[in-house]
Amino acid sequence: MEESVALVSIYHLDELTPYALIALGTASAVFLSEILTLVTFASILALYIILKYDSRLFVGTAIFMLILSAVLLASGNSNMANGTAIIAYYFLVVGVLGLMIQYVRDSRNQKNQQRPQKTQ
């Protein structure tokens, strides 16, 4: 019984990790310097690639933050809108890089699967 609870907990933890990494990226962009934010986003991208998470989460977050930035700008809070837009562009760059790497990885896998196997 305890083993199944532990496995379920690990499964849910693995399922929530991509979202926790997005929250970490947002927090680093808000509270850290630009160079530390860059290092944090590069590390998060590396984790997404190694663990094969879906990089479209970054692009979705960027779109949400750009909409939020437009709302903030329309409400007259231009400083916060600018900061939100900068964070959105970090997410967009990392998301596009992740999607490019996924595309290259998938195309290599397809080429390897299409090659005929040598028989002896």
C-alpha positions in Angstrom: 0.0 0.0 0.0 2.7 2.5 0.9 4.7 1.7 -2.3 1.7 2.5 -4.4 1.2 5.8 -2.5 4.8 6.6 -3.1 4.6 5.8 -6.8 1.5 8.0 -7.1 3.2 10.8 -5.4 6.2 10.6 -7.6 4.0 10.5 -10.7 2.1 13.6 -9.6 5.4 15.3 -8.8 6.7 14.6 -12.2 3.4 15.8 -13.7 3.7 19.2 -11.9 7.4 19.8 -12.5 7.0 21.7 -15.8 4.6 24.1 -14.2 6.8 24.6 -11.2 9.7 25.4 -13.5 7.6 28.0 -15.3 6.8 29.5 -11.9 10.5 29.5 -11.1 11.3 31.3 -14.3 8.7 33.9 -13.6 9.9 34.4 -10.1 13.6 34.7 -11.2 12.6 37.3 -13.8 10.8 39.4 -11.2 13.2 39.1 -8.3 16.7 38.5 -9.8 19.1 40.5 -12.0 19.0 40.0 -15.7 22.1 37.8 -15.9 20.7 35.5 -13.2 17.4 35.4 -15.0 19.2 34.4 -18.2 21.0 31.6 -16.4 17.8 30.4 -14.8 15.9 30.3 -18.1 18.8 28.5 -19.8 18.8 25.9 -17.0 15.1 25.5 -17.2 15.4 25.0 -21.0 18.1 22.4 -20.4 15.8 20.5 -17.9 12.9 20.7 -20.4 15.1 19.2 -23.1 16.7 16.5 -20.9 13.4 15.4 -19.3 11.5 15.8 -22.7 8.8 18.1 -21.4 6.6 20.0 -23.8 8.2 23.4 -24.7 4.8 24.7 -25.9 4.1 25.5 -22.2 6.7 28.3 -22.5 5.0 29.7 -25.6 1.6 29.5 -24.0 2.9 31.3 -20.9 4.4 34.0 -23.2 1.1 34.6 -24.9 -0.7 34.8 -21.6 1.9 37.3 -20.3 1.7 39.4 -23.4 -2.1 39.6 -23.0 -1.6 40.5 -19.3 0.9 43.2 -20.4 -1.6 44.7 -22.8 -4.2 44.8 -20.0 -1.8 46.4 -17.7 -0.8 49.0 -20.3 -4.5 49.8 -21.0 -5.1 50.3 -17.2 -2.3 52.9 -17.1 0.4 50.8 -15.4 3.1 51.1 -18.0 6.1 50.2 -15.8 4.5 46.9 -14.8 3.4 46.3 -18.4 7.0 46.7 -19.7 8.3 44.3 -17.1 5.6 41.7 -17.9 6.4 42.1 -21.6 10.1 41.5 -21.0 9.4 38.3 -19.0 7.0 37.2 -21.8 9.8 37.6 -24.4 12.1 35.5 -22.2 9.5 32.8 -22.2 8.9 33.1 -26.0 12.6 32.8 -26.8 13.1 29.8 -24.6 9.9 28.2 -26.0 11.0 28.7 -29.6 14.4 27.3 -28.8 12.9 24.3 -27.1 10.5 23.7 -30.0 13.4 23.8 -32.5 15.4 21.3 -30.5 12.3 19.0 -30.2 11.8 19.3 -34.0 15.4 18.3 -34.7 15.2 15.4 -32.2 11.9 14.2 -33.7 13.3 14.4 -37.3 16.4 12.4 -36.3 14.2 9.7 -34.6 12.1 9.5 -37.8 15.1 9.1 -40.0 16.5 6.3 -37.7 13.1 4.5 -37.8 12.9 4.7 -41.6 16.3 3.1 -42.2 16.1 -0.6 -43.2 17.7 -2.9 -40.7 20.6 -5.0 -42.0 19.9 -8.7 -41.8 22.7 -11.2 -41.5 
